[in-house]
Amino acid sequence: MTLDKHQIDGLPGFKQKTMPATEFENLMGEAGYERAGSGQGQAGRVKIWWSHKTYRFVESIYSGDKNTVITAYHPGE
């Protein structure tokens, strides 16, 4: 479960396994995604969901302190 294992619609492929949250959020915003909600993940992690007018819904998993994005994917992949 790392960032480089998934391709997000509208974004170039990730080369790194994790990413600073601010960098990821900037990429998502530039691609037209909007934050749709958040919730508690497993092992103290945080889930943040993203919506887009044309691209598929995205679920992202952050570290417990919300400083690092561990992975992001289109649910159902």
PDB file of N, CA, C and O in Angstrom:
ATOM      1  N   MET A   1       0.840  -1.176   0.000  1.00  0.00           N
ATOM      2  CA  MET A   1       0.000   0.000   0.000  1.00  0.00           C
ATOM      3  C   MET A   1       0.889   1.244   0.000  1.00  0.00           C
ATOM      4  O   MET A   1       1.142   1.844   1.045  1.00  0.00           O
ATOM      5  N   THR A   2       1.356   1.618  -1.193  1.00  0.00           N
ATOM      6  CA  THR A   2       2.162   2.826  -1.314  1.00  0.00           C
ATOM      7  C   THR A   2       1.657   3.656  -2.489  1.00  0.00           C
ATOM      8  O   THR A   2       0.985   3.139  -3.382  1.00  0.00           O
ATOM      9  N   LEU A   3       1.975   4.907  -2.483  1.00  0.00           N
ATOM     10  CA  LEU A   3       1.487   5.855  -3.471  1.00  0.00           C
ATOM     11  C   LEU A   3       1.871   5.462  -4.899  1.00  0.00           C
ATOM     12  O   LEU A   3       1.078   5.643  -5.823  1.00  0.00           O
ATOM     13  N   ASP A   4       3.067   4.931  -5.086  1.00  0.00           N
ATOM     14  CA  ASP A   4       3.539   4.607  -6.434  1.00  0.00           C
ATOM     15  C   ASP A   4       2.862   3.387  -7.054  1.00  0.00           C
ATOM     16  O   ASP A   4       3.138   3.055  -8.207  1.00  0.00           O
ATOM     17  N   LYS A   5       1.989   2.718  -6.319  1.00  0.00           N
ATOM     18  CA  LYS A   5       1.296   1.527  -6.832  1.00  0.00           C
ATOM     19  C   LYS A   5       0.006   1.867  -7.577  1.00  0.00           C
ATOM     20  O   LYS A   5      -0.604   0.976  -8.168  1.00  0.00           O
ATOM     21  N   HIS A   6      -0.422   3.119  -7.566  1.00  0.00           N
ATOM     22  CA  HIS A   6      -1.718   3.497  -8.136  1.00  0.00           C
ATOM     23  C   HIS A   6      -1.584   4.671  -9.103  1.00  0.00           C
ATOM     24  O   HIS A   6      -0.682   5.500  -8.979  1.00  0.00           O
ATOM     25  N   GLN A   7      -2.495   4.723 -10.063  1.00  0.00           N
ATOM     26  CA  GLN A   7      -2.584   5.833 -11.004  1.00  0.00           C
ATOM     27  C   GLN A   7      -3.884   6.573 -10.739  1.00  0.00           C
ATOM     28  O   GLN A   7      -4.957   5.971 -10.748  1.00  0.00           O
ATOM     29  N   ILE A   8      -3.794   7.870 -10.504  1.00  0.00           N
ATOM     30  CA  ILE A   8      -4.963   8.710 -10.239  1.00  0.00           C
ATOM     31  C   ILE A   8      -5.325   9.451 -11.530  1.00  0.00           C
ATOM     32  O   ILE A   8      -4.464  10.062 -12.163  1.00  0.00           O
ATOM     33  N   ASP A   9      -6.598   9.391 -11.912  1.00  0.00           N
ATOM     34  CA  ASP A   9      -7.062  10.099 -13.109  1.00  0.00           C
ATOM     35  C   ASP A   9      -6.653  11.568 -13.047  1.00  0.00           C
ATOM     36  O   ASP A   9      -6.864  12.241 -12.038  1.00  0.00           O
ATOM     37  N   GLY A  10      -6.062  12.057 -14.144  1.00  0.00           N
ATOM     38  CA  GLY A  10      -5.701  13.466 -14.235  1.00  0.00           C
ATOM     39  C   GLY A  10      -4.355  13.833 -13.653  1.00  0.00           C
ATOM     40  O   GLY A  10      -3.938  14.988 -13.742  1.00  0.00           O
ATOM     41  N   LEU A  11      -3.661  12.864 -13.053  1.00  0.00           N
ATOM     42  CA  LEU A  11      -2.344  13.133 -12.465  1.00  0.00           C
ATOM     43  C   LEU A  11      -1.289  12.255 -13.128  1.00  0.00           C
ATOM     44  O   LEU A  11      -1.597  11.150 -13.574  1.00  0.00           O
ATOM     45  N   PRO A  12      -0.037  12.738 -13.198  1.00  0.00           N
ATOM     46  CA  PRO A  12       1.027  11.862 -13.694  1.00  0.00           C
ATOM     47  C   PRO A  12       1.272  10.755 -12.670  1.00  0.00           C
ATOM     48  O   PRO A  12       0.913  10.900 -11.501  1.00  0.00           O
ATOM     49  N   GLY A  13       1.867   9.676 -13.094  1.00  0.00           N
ATOM     50  CA  GLY A  13       2.167   8.585 -12.170  1.00  0.00           C
ATOM     51  C   GLY A  13       3.105   9.033 -11.066  1.00  0.00           C
ATOM     52  O   GLY A  13       4.001   9.848 -11.291  1.00  0.00           O
ATOM     53  N   PHE A  14       2.897   8.501  -9.878  1.00  0.00           N
ATOM     54  CA  PHE A  14       3.765   8.823  -8.743  1.00  0.00           C
ATOM     55  C   PHE A  14       5.006   7.947  -8.795  1.00  0.00           C
ATOM     56  O   PHE A  14       4.922   6.755  -9.090  1.00  0.00           O
ATOM     57  N   LYS A  15       6.155   8.540  -8.508  1.00  0.00           N
ATOM     58  CA  LYS A  15       7.410   7.784  -8.482  1.00  0.00           C
ATOM     59  C   LYS A  15       7.839   7.457  -7.053  1.00  0.00           C
ATOM     60  O   LYS A  15       8.644   6.553  -6.831  1.00  0.00           O
ATOM     61  N   GLN A  16       7.300   8.195  -6.094  1.00  0.00           N
ATOM     62  CA  GLN A  16       7.683   7.981  -4.706  1.00  0.00           C
ATOM     63  C   GLN A  16       6.605   7.169  -3.976  1.00  0.00           C
ATOM     64  O   GLN A  16       5.443   7.139  -4.380  1.00  0.00           O
ATOM     65  N   LYS A  17       7.021   6.523  -2.907  1.00  0.00           N
ATOM     66  CA  LYS A  17       6.111   5.684  -2.116  1.00  0.00           C
ATOM     67  C   LYS A  17       5.189   6.499  -1.223  1.00  0.00           C
ATOM     68  O   LYS A  17       4.049   6.100  -0.988  1.00  0.00           O
ATOM     69  N   THR A  18       5.660   7.624  -0.726  1.00  0.00           N
ATOM     70  CA  THR A  18       4.852   8.550   0.084  1.00  0.00           C
ATOM     71  C   THR A  18       5.139   9.959  -0.397  1.00  0.00           C
ATOM     72  O   THR A  18       6.068  10.184  -1.173  1.00  0.00           O
ATOM     73  N   MET A  19       4.330  10.916   0.073  1.00  0.00           N
ATOM     74  CA  MET A  19       4.495  12.298  -0.369  1.00  0.00           C
ATOM     75  C   MET A  19       4.034  13.235   0.742  1.00  0.00           C
ATOM     76  O   MET A  19       3.081  12.926   1.457  1.00  0.00           O
ATOM     77  N   PRO A  20       4.706  14.385   0.894  1.00  0.00           N
ATOM     78  CA  PRO A  20       4.203  15.376   1.853  1.00  0.00           C
ATOM     79  C   PRO A  20       2.764  15.752   1.494  1.00  0.00           C
ATOM     80  O   PRO A  20       2.435  15.913   0.319  1.00  0.00           O
ATOM     81  N   ALA A  21       1.920  15.888   2.498  1.00  0.00           N
ATOM     82  CA  ALA A  21       0.505  16.164   2.282  1.00  0.00           C
ATOM     83  C   ALA A  21       0.287  17.445   1.481  1.00  0.00           C
ATOM     84  O   ALA A  21      -0.583  17.486   0.611  1.00  0.00           O
ATOM     85  N   THR A  22       1.054  18.477   1.759  1.00  0.00           N
ATOM     86  CA  THR A  22       0.857  19.744   1.046  1.00  0.00           C
ATOM     87  C   THR A  22       1.125  19.590  -0.451  1.00  0.00           C
ATOM     88  O   THR A  22       0.407  20.163  -1.271  1.00  0.00           O
ATOM     89  N   GLU A  23       2.137  18.832  -0.806  1.00  0.00           N
ATOM     90  CA  GLU A  23       2.456  18.594  -2.218  1.00  0.00           C
ATOM     91  C   GLU A  23       1.332  17.809  -2.900  1.00  0.00           C
ATOM     92  O   GLU A  23       0.910  18.159  -4.002  1.00  0.00           O
ATOM     93  N   PHE A  24       0.849  16.750  -2.246  1.00  0.00           N
ATOM     94  CA  PHE A  24      -0.243  15.940  -2.791  1.00  0.00           C
ATOM     95  C   PHE A  24      -1.504  16.784  -2.959  1.00  0.00           C
ATOM     96  O   PHE A  24      -2.150  16.728  -4.005  1.00  0.00           O
ATOM     97  N   GLU A  25      -1.854  17.552  -1.954  1.00  0.00           N
ATOM     98  CA  GLU A  25      -3.066  18.372  -2.003  1.00  0.00           C
ATOM     99  C   GLU A  25      -2.975  19.435  -3.097  1.00  0.00           C
ATOM    100  O   GLU A  25      -3.983  19.752  -3.728  1.00  0.00           O
ATOM    101  N   ASN A  26      -1.799  19.982  -3.327  1.00  0.00           N
ATOM    102  CA  ASN A  26      -1.617  20.935  -4.421  1.00  0.00           C
ATOM    103  C   ASN A  26      -1.850  20.258  -5.770  1.00  0.00           C
ATOM    104  O   ASN A  26      -2.512  20.820  -6.642  1.00  0.00           O
ATOM    105  N   LEU A  27      -1.307  19.055  -5.943  1.00  0.00           N
ATOM    106  CA  LEU A  27      -1.513  18.308  -7.188  1.00  0.00           C
ATOM    107  C   LEU A  27      -2.992  18.002  -7.409  1.00  0.00           C
ATOM    108  O   LEU A  27      -3.504  18.151  -8.518  1.00  0.00           O
ATOM    109  N   MET A  28      -3.664  17.580  -6.361  1.00  0.00           N
ATOM    110  CA  MET A  28      -5.087  17.258  -6.477  1.00  0.00           C
ATOM    111  C   MET A  28      -5.887  18.510  -6.853  1.00  0.00           C
ATOM    112  O   MET A  28      -6.756  18.450  -7.723  1.00  0.00           O
ATOM    113  N   GLY A  29      -5.603  19.630  -6.209  1.00  0.00           N
ATOM    114  CA  GLY A  29      -6.302  20.873  -6.503  1.00  0.00           C
ATOM    115  C   GLY A  29      -6.052  21.352  -7.928  1.00  0.00           C
ATOM    116  O   GLY A  29      -6.973  21.802  -8.608  1.00  0.00           O
ATOM    117  N   GLU A  30      -4.802  21.253  -8.376  1.00  0.00           N
ATOM    118  CA  GLU A  30      -4.463  21.664  -9.741  1.00  0.00           C
ATOM    119  C   GLU A  30      -5.182  20.804 -10.776  1.00  0.00           C
ATOM    120  O   GLU A  30      -5.495  21.282 -11.866  1.00  0.00           O
ATOM    121  N   ALA A  31      -5.446  19.543 -10.447  1.00  0.00           N
ATOM    122  CA  ALA A  31      -6.150  18.635 -11.358  1.00  0.00           C
ATOM    123  C   ALA A  31      -7.667  18.806 -11.272  1.00  0.00           C
ATOM    124  O   ALA A  31      -8.406  18.161 -12.017  1.00  0.00           O
ATOM    125  N   GLY A  32      -8.138  19.674 -10.366  1.00  0.00           N
ATOM    126  CA  GLY A  32      -9.565  19.944 -10.262  1.00  0.00           C
ATOM    127  C   GLY A  32     -10.312  19.130  -9.224  1.00  0.00           C
ATOM    128  O   GLY A  32     -11.542  19.167  -9.174  1.00  0.00           O
ATOM    129  N   TYR A  33      -9.586  18.395  -8.395  1.00  0.00           N
ATOM    130  CA  TYR A  33     -10.233  17.618  -7.326  1.00  0.00           C
ATOM    131  C   TYR A  33     -10.580  18.535  -6.156  1.00  0.00           C
ATOM    132  O   TYR A  33      -9.886  19.517  -5.895  1.00  0.00           O
ATOM    133  N   GLU A  34     -11.643  18.206  -5.472  1.00  0.00           N
ATOM    134  CA  GLU A  34     -12.043  18.917  -4.257  1.00  0.00           C
ATOM    135  C   GLU A  34     -12.174  17.920  -3.121  1.00  0.00           C
ATOM    136  O   GLU A  34     -12.615  16.787  -3.320  1.00  0.00           O
ATOM    137  N   ARG A  35     -11.793  18.343  -1.949  1.00  0.00           N
ATOM    138  CA  ARG A  35     -11.918  17.499  -0.769  1.00  0.00           C
ATOM    139  C   ARG A  35     -13.392  17.230  -0.496  1.00  0.00           C
ATOM    140  O   ARG A  35     -14.194  18.161  -0.419  1.00  0.00           O
ATOM    141  N   ALA A  36     -13.750  15.945  -0.350  1.00  0.00           N
ATOM    142  CA  ALA A  36     -15.151  15.568  -0.183  1.00  0.00           C
ATOM    143  C   ALA A  36     -15.474  15.115   1.235  1.00  0.00           C
ATOM    144  O   ALA A  36     -16.647  15.015   1.594  1.00  0.00           O
ATOM    145  N   GLY A  37     -14.468  14.842   2.039  1.00  0.00           N
ATOM    146  CA  GLY A  37     -14.715  14.396   3.405  1.00  0.00           C
ATOM    147  C   GLY A  37     -13.499  13.706   3.978  1.00  0.00           C
ATOM    148  O   GLY A  37     -12.486  13.533   3.300  1.00  0.00           O
ATOM    149  N   SER A  38     -13.611  13.310   5.241  1.00  0.00           N
ATOM    150  CA  SER A  38     -12.509  12.613   5.897  1.00  0.00           C
ATOM    151  C   SER A  38     -13.058  11.702   6.982  1.00  0.00           C
ATOM    152  O   SER A  38     -14.206  11.836   7.405  1.00  0.00           O
ATOM    153  N   GLY A  39     -12.230  10.784   7.419  1.00  0.00           N
ATOM    154  CA  GLY A  39     -12.622   9.850   8.464  1.00  0.00           C
ATOM    155  C   GLY A  39     -11.413   9.139   9.031  1.00  0.00           C
ATOM    156  O   GLY A  39     -10.290   9.304   8.554  1.00  0.00           O
ATOM    157  N   GLN A  40     -11.659   8.354  10.047  1.00  0.00           N
ATOM    158  CA  GLN A  40     -10.593   7.614  10.708  1.00  0.00           C
ATOM    159  C   GLN A  40     -10.244   6.373   9.897  1.00  0.00           C
ATOM    160  O   GLN A  40     -11.133   5.642   9.460  1.00  0.00           O
ATOM    161  N   GLY A  41      -8.971   6.138   9.699  1.00  0.00           N
ATOM    162  CA  GLY A  41      -8.494   4.939   9.020  1.00  0.00           C
ATOM    163  C   GLY A  41      -7.982   3.930  10.036  1.00  0.00           C
ATOM    164  O   GLY A  41      -8.105   4.133  11.244  1.00  0.00           O
ATOM    165  N   GLN A  42      -7.414   2.857   9.546  1.00  0.00           N
ATOM    166  CA  GLN A  42      -6.857   1.823  10.423  1.00  0.00           C
ATOM    167  C   GLN A  42      -5.519   2.280  11.003  1.00  0.00           C
ATOM    168  O   GLN A  42      -4.812   3.087  10.399  1.00  0.00           O
ATOM    169  N   ALA A  43      -5.192   1.769  12.149  1.00  0.00           N
ATOM    170  CA  ALA A  43      -3.898   1.991  12.796  1.00  0.00           C
ATOM    171  C   ALA A  43      -3.579   3.470  12.986  1.00  0.00           C
ATOM    172  O   ALA A  43      -2.426   3.878  12.848  1.00  0.00           O
ATOM    173  N   GLY A  44      -4.593   4.278  13.303  1.00  0.00           N
ATOM    174  CA  GLY A  44      -4.371   5.693  13.573  1.00  0.00           C
ATOM    175  C   GLY A  44      -4.211   6.565  12.345  1.00  0.00           C
ATOM    176  O   GLY A  44      -3.929   7.758  12.460  1.00  0.00           O
ATOM    177  N   ARG A  45      -4.387   5.986  11.179  1.00  0.00           N
ATOM    178  CA  ARG A  45      -4.273   6.770   9.951  1.00  0.00           C
ATOM    179  C   ARG A  45      -5.558   7.542   9.696  1.00  0.00           C
ATOM    180  O   ARG A  45      -6.571   7.319  10.359  1.00  0.00           O
ATOM    181  N   VAL A  46      -5.506   8.450   8.733  1.00  0.00           N
ATOM    182  CA  VAL A  46      -6.650   9.291   8.391  1.00  0.00           C
ATOM    183  C   VAL A  46      -6.989   9.088   6.918  1.00  0.00           C
ATOM    184  O   VAL A  46      -6.095   9.070   6.072  1.00  0.00           O
ATOM    185  N   LYS A  47      -8.281   8.933   6.606  1.00  0.00           N
ATOM    186  CA  LYS A  47      -8.739   8.824   5.226  1.00  0.00           C
ATOM    187  C   LYS A  47      -9.279  10.178   4.790  1.00  0.00           C
ATOM    188  O   LYS A  47     -10.009  10.834   5.533  1.00  0.00           O
ATOM    189  N   ILE A  48      -8.917  10.587   3.589  1.00  0.00           N
ATOM    190  CA  ILE A  48      -9.485  11.801   3.001  1.00  0.00           C
ATOM    191  C   ILE A  48      -9.978  11.433   1.608  1.00  0.00           C
ATOM    192  O   ILE A  48      -9.255  10.828   0.816  1.00  0.00           O
ATOM    193  N   TRP A  49     -11.234  11.811   1.321  1.00  0.00           N
ATOM    194  CA  TRP A  49     -11.853  11.516   0.044  1.00  0.00           C
ATOM    195  C   TRP A  49     -11.853  12.750  -0.829  1.00  0.00           C
ATOM    196  O   TRP A  49     -11.955  13.873  -0.336  1.00  0.00           O
ATOM    197  N   TRP A  50     -11.737  12.535  -2.138  1.00  0.00           N
ATOM    198  CA  TRP A  50     -11.673  13.608  -3.122  1.00  0.00           C
ATOM    199  C   TRP A  50     -12.677  13.350  -4.231  1.00  0.00           C
ATOM    200  O   TRP A  50     -12.827  12.217  -4.690  1.00  0.00           O
ATOM    201  N   SER A  51     -13.365  14.399  -4.662  1.00  0.00           N
ATOM    202  CA  SER A  51     -14.303  14.272  -5.776  1.00  0.00           C
ATOM    203  C   SER A  51     -13.864  15.177  -6.924  1.00  0.00           C
ATOM    204  O   SER A  51     -13.095  16.120  -6.740  1.00  0.00           O
ATOM    205  N   HIS A  52     -14.369  14.865  -8.099  1.00  0.00           N
ATOM    206  CA  HIS A  52     -14.039  15.618  -9.305  1.00  0.00           C
ATOM    207  C   HIS A  52     -15.259  15.599 -10.212  1.00  0.00           C
ATOM    208  O   HIS A  52     -16.038  14.645 -10.189  1.00  0.00           O
ATOM    209  N   LYS A  53     -15.428  16.640 -11.004  1.00  0.00           N
ATOM    210  CA  LYS A  53     -16.595  16.717 -11.887  1.00  0.00           C
ATOM    211  C   LYS A  53     -16.605  15.632 -12.954  1.00  0.00           C
ATOM    212  O   LYS A  53     -17.677  15.175 -13.350  1.00  0.00           O
ATOM    213  N   THR A  54     -15.425  15.205 -13.434  1.00  0.00           N
ATOM    214  CA  THR A  54     -15.384  14.194 -14.491  1.00  0.00           C
ATOM    215  C   THR A  54     -14.576  12.952 -14.129  1.00  0.00           C
ATOM    216  O   THR A  54     -14.882  11.864 -14.616  1.00  0.00           O
ATOM    217  N   TYR A  55     -13.565  13.085 -13.297  1.00  0.00           N
ATOM    218  CA  TYR A  55     -12.743  11.929 -12.922  1.00  0.00           C
ATOM    219  C   TYR A  55     -13.401  11.125 -11.804  1.00  0.00           C
ATOM    220  O   TYR A  55     -14.307  11.601 -11.120  1.00  0.00           O
ATOM    221  N   ARG A  56     -12.929   9.919 -11.643  1.00  0.00           N
ATOM    222  CA  ARG A  56     -13.445   9.042 -10.596  1.00  0.00           C
ATOM    223  C   ARG A  56     -13.058   9.548  -9.200  1.00  0.00           C
ATOM    224  O   ARG A  56     -12.064  10.252  -9.022  1.00  0.00           O
ATOM    225  N   PHE A  57     -13.871   9.165  -8.236  1.00  0.00           N
ATOM    226  CA  PHE A  57     -13.678   9.462  -6.819  1.00  0.00           C
ATOM    227  C   PHE A  57     -12.326   8.895  -6.363  1.00  0.00           C
ATOM    228  O   PHE A  57     -11.909   7.839  -6.840  1.00  0.00           O
ATOM    229  N   VAL A  58     -11.647   9.582  -5.454  1.00  0.00           N
ATOM    230  CA  VAL A  58     -10.346   9.137  -4.933  1.00  0.00           C
ATOM    231  C   VAL A  58     -10.410   9.034  -3.416  1.00  0.00           C
ATOM    232  O   VAL A  58     -10.986   9.890  -2.746  1.00  0.00           O
ATOM    233  N   GLU A  59      -9.814   7.982  -2.890  1.00  0.00           N
ATOM    234  CA  GLU A  59      -9.629   7.831  -1.449  1.00  0.00           C
ATOM    235  C   GLU A  59      -8.129   7.895  -1.183  1.00  0.00           C
ATOM    236  O   GLU A  59      -7.350   7.198  -1.833  1.00  0.00           O
ATOM    237  N   SER A  60      -7.728   8.724  -0.237  1.00  0.00           N
ATOM    238  CA  SER A  60      -6.316   8.833   0.122  1.00  0.00           C
ATOM    239  C   SER A  60      -6.143   8.496   1.600  1.00  0.00           C
ATOM    240  O   SER A  60      -7.029   8.742   2.418  1.00  0.00           O
ATOM    241  N   ILE A  61      -4.988   7.931   1.920  1.00  0.00           N
ATOM    242  CA  ILE A  61      -4.666   7.546   3.294  1.00  0.00           C
ATOM    243  C   ILE A  61      -3.462   8.366   3.739  1.00  0.00           C
ATOM    244  O   ILE A  61      -2.406   8.356   3.106  1.00  0.00           O
ATOM    245  N   TYR A  62      -3.654   9.072   4.844  1.00  0.00           N
ATOM    246  CA  TYR A  62      -2.613   9.928   5.414  1.00  0.00           C
ATOM    247  C   TYR A  62      -2.073   9.303   6.702  1.00  0.00           C
ATOM    248  O   TYR A  62      -2.728   8.470   7.329  1.00  0.00           O
ATOM    249  N   SER A  63      -0.882   9.717   7.074  1.00  0.00           N
ATOM    250  CA  SER A  63      -0.348   9.355   8.389  1.00  0.00           C
ATOM    251  C   SER A  63      -1.238   9.989   9.455  1.00  0.00           C
ATOM    252  O   SER A  63      -1.999  10.912   9.162  1.00  0.00           O
ATOM    253  N   GLY A  64      -1.146   9.504  10.674  1.00  0.00           N
ATOM    254  CA  GLY A  64      -1.975   9.999  11.762  1.00  0.00           C
ATOM    255  C   GLY A  64      -1.841  11.493  12.024  1.00  0.00           C
ATOM    256  O   GLY A  64      -2.793  12.133  12.471  1.00  0.00           O
ATOM    257  N   ASP A  65      -0.665  12.053  11.748  1.00  0.00           N
ATOM    258  CA  ASP A  65      -0.464  13.492  11.949  1.00  0.00           C
ATOM    259  C   ASP A  65      -0.877  14.319  10.722  1.00  0.00           C
ATOM    260  O   ASP A  65      -0.759  15.544  10.731  1.00  0.00           O
ATOM    261  N   LYS A  66      -1.351  13.658   9.685  1.00  0.00           N
ATOM    262  CA  LYS A  66      -1.829  14.269   8.431  1.00  0.00           C
ATOM    263  C   LYS A  66      -0.729  14.994   7.654  1.00  0.00           C
ATOM    264  O   LYS A  66      -1.027  15.836   6.806  1.00  0.00           O
ATOM    265  N   ASN A  67       0.516  14.683   7.928  1.00  0.00           N
ATOM    266  CA  ASN A  67       1.618  15.345   7.233  1.00  0.00           C
ATOM    267  C   ASN A  67       2.113  14.590   6.005  1.00  0.00           C
ATOM    268  O   ASN A  67       2.788  15.168   5.152  1.00  0.00           O
ATOM    269  N   THR A  68       1.781  13.295   5.908  1.00  0.00           N
ATOM    270  CA  THR A  68       2.291  12.454   4.834  1.00  0.00           C
ATOM    271  C   THR A  68       1.164  11.655   4.207  1.00  0.00           C
ATOM    272  O   THR A  68       0.346  11.064   4.913  1.00  0.00           O
ATOM    273  N   VAL A  69       1.120  11.636   2.876  1.00  0.00           N
ATOM    274  CA  VAL A  69       0.161  10.793   2.163  1.00  0.00           C
ATOM    275  C   VAL A  69       0.852   9.459   1.906  1.00  0.00           C
ATOM    276  O   VAL A  69       1.921   9.400   1.299  1.00  0.00           O
ATOM    277  N   ILE A  70       0.221   8.395   2.381  1.00  0.00           N
ATOM    278  CA  ILE A  70       0.787   7.057   2.270  1.00  0.00           C
ATOM    279  C   ILE A  70       0.357   6.390   0.959  1.00  0.00           C
ATOM    280  O   ILE A  70       1.159   5.727   0.301  1.00  0.00           O
ATOM    281  N   THR A  71      -0.899   6.569   0.589  1.00  0.00           N
ATOM    282  CA  THR A  71      -1.405   6.025  -0.670  1.00  0.00           C
ATOM    283  C   THR A  71      -2.658   6.771  -1.085  1.00  0.00           C
ATOM    284  O   THR A  71      -3.282   7.460  -0.279  1.00  0.00           O
ATOM    285  N   ALA A  72      -3.016   6.627  -2.343  1.00  0.00           N
ATOM    286  CA  ALA A  72      -4.252   7.190  -2.884  1.00  0.00           C
ATOM    287  C   ALA A  72      -4.680   6.307  -4.046  1.00  0.00           C
ATOM    288  O   ALA A  72      -3.837   5.804  -4.789  1.00  0.00           O
ATOM    289  N   TYR A  73      -5.975   6.118  -4.204  1.00  0.00           N
ATOM    290  CA  TYR A  73      -6.464   5.200  -5.237  1.00  0.00           C
ATOM    291  C   TYR A  73      -7.931   5.485  -5.518  1.00  0.00           C
ATOM    292  O   TYR A  73      -8.612   6.174  -4.759  1.00  0.00           O
ATOM    293  N   HIS A  74      -8.393   4.937  -6.626  1.00  0.00           N
ATOM    294  CA  HIS A  74      -9.810   4.957  -6.962  1.00  0.00           C
ATOM    295  C   HIS A  74     -10.410   3.703  -6.335  1.00  0.00           C
ATOM    296  O   HIS A  74     -10.019   2.597  -6.707  1.00  0.00           O
ATOM    297  N   PRO A  75     -11.353   3.838  -5.390  1.00  0.00           N
ATOM    298  CA  PRO A  75     -11.949   2.654  -4.767  1.00  0.00           C
ATOM    299  C   PRO A  75     -12.481   1.688  -5.828  1.00  0.00           C
ATOM    300  O   PRO A  75     -13.054   2.095  -6.839  1.00  0.00           O
ATOM    301  N   GLY A  76     -12.277   0.423  -5.569  1.00  0.00           N
ATOM    302  CA  GLY A  76     -12.706  -0.608  -6.494  1.00  0.00           C
ATOM    303  C   GLY A  76     -11.597  -1.085  -7.411  1.00  0.00           C
ATOM    304  O   GLY A  76     -11.792  -2.036  -8.167  1.00  0.00           O
ATOM    305  N   GLU A  77     -10.433  -0.441  -7.360  1.00  0.00           N
ATOM    306  CA  GLU A  77      -9.307  -0.879  -8.183  1.00  0.00           C
ATOM    307  C   GLU A  77      -8.684  -2.108  -7.602  1.00  0.00           C
ATOM    308  O   GLU A  77      -7.717  -2.631  -8.156  1.00  0.00           O
TER     309      GLU A  77
END
